[in-house]
C-alpha cells in the first residue's frame, strides 16, 4: 500500500501585544476502506491504539499531539500509520495542522 498524500497547514498565529499564542498540532485521517480488506472495527482499534480518536467533522480520526510538532515528526508519524495499517487494504489521507 502506498502512503496517501500528506498535507501540512499552518493556522495564522495571533499575537496580543507581545503575548504569543502557542500552537498545537493535530493530525487528521480520512480513510478509504476496501470491501476485501479488514473490518472497520479492526482498523478503528489499530488507530485508537496509536492514540487516534474518532472524528465527526470531515475526517474519520484525529490525533492531538498536545504540542507543536515538526514536519519531520509528522512524516515519521505518517510512516508509523502506514506500517500499522499494512495488510488491511485501507487507503488513507493524512493532514496535520497547527491550531
Residue frames as qw, qx, qy, qz and C-alpha x, y, z in Angstrom:
[[0.000, 0.890, 0.456, 0.000, 0.00, 0.00, 0.00],
 [0.403, 0.391, -0.015, 0.827, 1.31, 3.40, -0.93],
 [0.196, -0.448, -0.449, 0.748, 1.23, 6.24, 1.53],
 [0.191, 0.824, 0.504, 0.174, -1.52, 8.68, 0.70],
 [0.259, 0.687, -0.028, 0.679, -0.94, 12.39, 0.37],
 [0.503, -0.482, -0.435, 0.570, 0.42, 14.18, 3.42],
 [0.098, 0.770, 0.207, 0.595, -0.66, 17.78, 3.87],
 [0.440, -0.341, -0.423, 0.715, 0.54, 20.39, 6.34],
 [0.016, -0.798, -0.307, -0.519, -1.36, 23.55, 7.12],
 [0.363, -0.133, -0.441, 0.810, -0.39, 26.33, 9.46],
 [0.117, -0.854, -0.503, -0.067, -3.15, 28.38, 11.01],
 [0.190, 0.712, -0.117, 0.666, -2.42, 32.06, 11.45],
 [0.520, -0.311, -0.557, 0.568, -0.89, 32.80, 14.80],
 [0.137, -0.875, -0.243, -0.395, -2.43, 35.68, 16.69],
 [0.483, 0.010, -0.424, 0.766, -0.49, 38.00, 18.92],
 [0.288, -0.882, -0.336, -0.158, -1.94, 40.20, 21.61],
 [0.239, -0.922, 0.304, 0.008, 0.67, 42.86, 22.32],
 [0.146, 0.618, -0.772, -0.006, 3.86, 40.90, 23.00],
 [0.650, -0.106, 0.693, -0.294, 1.92, 37.78, 24.06],
 [0.384, 0.320, -0.720, -0.481, 2.25, 34.98, 21.52],
 [0.861, -0.057, 0.233, -0.449, -0.28, 32.17, 21.34],
 [0.235, -0.366, 0.886, 0.159, 1.32, 28.74, 21.22],
 [0.718, 0.219, -0.340, -0.567, 0.04, 26.44, 18.50],
 [0.615, -0.184, 0.750, -0.162, -0.79, 22.78, 18.89],
 [0.274, 0.279, -0.757, -0.524, -0.54, 20.19, 16.14],
 [0.740, 0.130, 0.526, -0.398, -3.37, 17.84, 15.22],
 [0.038, 0.242, -0.841, -0.483, -3.18, 15.07, 12.65],
 [0.701, 0.254, 0.258, -0.614, -6.34, 14.08, 10.81],
 [0.209, -0.111, 0.919, 0.315, -7.03, 10.87, 8.89],
 [0.696, 0.321, -0.005, -0.642, -9.52, 10.27, 6.11],
 [0.432, -0.180, 0.879, 0.085, -9.90, 6.57, 5.34],
 [0.686, 0.307, -0.331, -0.570, -10.98, 4.66, 2.26],
 [0.585, -0.221, 0.763, -0.165, -11.77, 1.04, 3.08],
 [0.374, 0.245, -0.764, -0.465, -11.79, -1.90, 0.68],
 [0.841, -0.153, 0.015, -0.519, -14.63, -4.43, 0.86],
 [0.902, 0.143, -0.393, 0.107, -11.97, -7.16, 0.66],
 [0.293, 0.489, -0.536, 0.622, -9.93, -5.66, 3.49],
 [0.238, -0.122, -0.770, 0.579, -10.05, -5.55, 7.27],
 [0.204, -0.752, -0.617, -0.110, -13.33, -4.71, 9.02],
 [0.017, 0.775, -0.033, 0.631, -13.74, -1.08, 10.08],
 [0.694, -0.702, 0.015, -0.157, -13.84, -2.10, 13.74],
 [0.883, -0.139, 0.044, 0.447, -10.37, -3.68, 13.39],
 [0.438, 0.523, 0.047, 0.730, -8.99, -0.60, 11.64],
 [0.311, -0.818, -0.031, -0.484, -10.51, 1.64, 14.33],
 [0.836, -0.539, 0.002, 0.105, -8.91, -0.48, 17.08],
 [0.762, 0.141, 0.030, 0.632, -5.48, -0.19, 15.43],
 [0.188, 0.637, 0.048, 0.746, -5.78, 3.59, 15.15],
 [0.535, -0.772, -0.050, -0.340, -7.15, 4.04, 18.67],
 [0.883, -0.326, -0.035, 0.336, -4.19, 2.01, 20.00],
 [0.568, 0.292, 0.041, 0.769, -1.96, 4.60, 18.30],
 [0.180, -0.372, -0.344, 0.843, -3.76, 7.42, 20.14],
 [0.149, -0.193, -0.447, -0.861, -6.26, 8.49, 17.49],
 [0.274, 0.350, 0.704, -0.555, -9.85, 9.21, 18.43],
 [0.301, 0.551, 0.715, 0.307, -12.91, 9.16, 16.15],
 [0.018, -0.287, 0.036, 0.957, -13.69, 12.48, 14.46],
 [0.363, 0.582, 0.718, -0.120, -17.04, 13.57, 13.05],
 [0.223, 0.872, 0.090, -0.427, -16.30, 16.79, 11.19],
 [0.517, 0.778, -0.285, -0.215, -14.92, 15.88, 7.76],
 [0.266, 0.512, -0.812, 0.084, -12.37, 13.30, 8.87],
 [0.816, -0.205, -0.518, -0.154, -12.55, 9.80, 10.30],
 [0.767, -0.447, -0.279, 0.366, -9.92, 10.14, 13.06],
 [0.100, 0.898, -0.200, 0.380, -7.84, 12.84, 14.78],
 [0.776, -0.194, -0.331, 0.500, -4.61, 12.64, 16.78],
 [0.144, -0.965, 0.019, -0.219, -3.96, 15.55, 19.14],
 [0.663, 0.323, -0.423, 0.526, -0.23, 15.97, 19.71],
 [0.540, -0.767, -0.294, 0.181, -0.84, 18.30, 22.66],
 [0.390, -0.661, 0.225, 0.600, 2.12, 20.37, 21.48],
 [0.466, 0.751, -0.284, -0.371, 3.62, 21.77, 18.29],
 [0.843, -0.067, 0.485, 0.224, 5.12, 19.05, 16.08],
 [0.044, -0.580, 0.506, 0.637, 7.70, 19.47, 13.34],
 [0.722, 0.438, -0.292, -0.449, 7.22, 18.38, 9.74],
 [0.331, 0.387, -0.859, 0.050, 9.82, 15.64, 10.32],
 [0.273, -0.024, 0.823, -0.498, 7.84, 14.32, 13.32],
 [0.677, 0.346, 0.206, -0.616, 4.63, 14.37, 11.28],
 [0.621, 0.469, -0.553, -0.297, 6.28, 12.44, 8.45],
 [0.115, 0.256, -0.929, 0.242, 7.64, 9.85, 10.88],
 [0.466, 0.137, 0.629, -0.607, 4.16, 9.52, 12.36],
 [0.712, 0.426, -0.148, -0.539, 2.69, 9.03, 8.86],
 [0.424, 0.391, -0.814, -0.061, 5.20, 6.20, 8.36],
 [0.156, -0.072, 0.874, -0.455, 4.01, 4.60, 11.63],
 [0.641, 0.295, 0.287, -0.648, 0.39, 4.85, 10.45],
 [0.655, 0.454, -0.478, -0.369, 1.29, 3.18, 7.16],
 [0.225, 0.294, -0.914, 0.167, 3.14, 0.40, 8.99],
 [0.345, 0.051, 0.728, -0.591, 0.24, -0.15, 11.43],
 [0.684, 0.403, 0.201, -0.573, -2.32, -0.36, 8.60],
 [0.210, 0.443, -0.791, -0.367, -0.16, -2.56, 6.36],
 [0.073, -0.044, -0.993, -0.087, -2.16, -5.53, 5.09],
 [0.248, 0.428, 0.660, -0.565, -5.58, -4.07, 5.95],
 [0.270, 0.420, 0.646, 0.577, -6.24, -2.81, 2.41],
 [0.079, -0.885, -0.368, 0.273, -7.05, 0.65, 3.75],
 [0.425, 0.459, 0.107, 0.773, -6.08, 3.77, 1.82],
 [0.332, -0.781, -0.385, 0.363, -5.73, 6.93, 3.84],
 [0.286, 0.726, 0.018, 0.626, -5.05, 10.63, 3.65],
 [0.562, -0.456, -0.365, 0.586, -3.07, 12.37, 6.38],
 [0.133, 0.768, 0.096, 0.619, -3.37, 16.06, 7.16],
 [0.535, -0.397, -0.429, 0.610, -1.55, 17.82, 10.00],
 [0.027, 0.813, 0.193, 0.549, -2.49, 21.30, 11.14],
 [0.330, -0.074, -0.490, 0.804, -1.40, 23.78, 13.75],
 [0.244, -0.750, -0.494, -0.366, -4.20, 25.45, 15.67]]
